[in-house]
Amino acid sequence: MQRTHEDFPFQALVGKARAFVAPEHLLLGAVLVLGWAALIAWTGNGAVGWQARLCADADASVAACRVVAPSADGRVS
C-alpha cells in the first residue's frame, strides 16, 4: 500500500502552521510590533528615557532609581 500526503501524521501540524502565517495573522503581528516600537521611540530609551529623566531629578529616594547591590552571599534582596 502506498502512502499519500494525507496519511502523514504531521498533516495537522502543517495545516496549523499555514493558518498561523496567514496574511491576517502576519498583519496583526506587524501592527503590534510597529506599535511597540513607536511607543519605545516616543517615550525614549536609554539615557534619554523617561526613567533616566525621572531619576535625574531624584536623589535615589525613588525606588526605581536606587542601585541594586548584591549582598555578601551574592543574592540581591
Long-range contacts (C-beta under 8 A, 24 or more apart in sequence): none
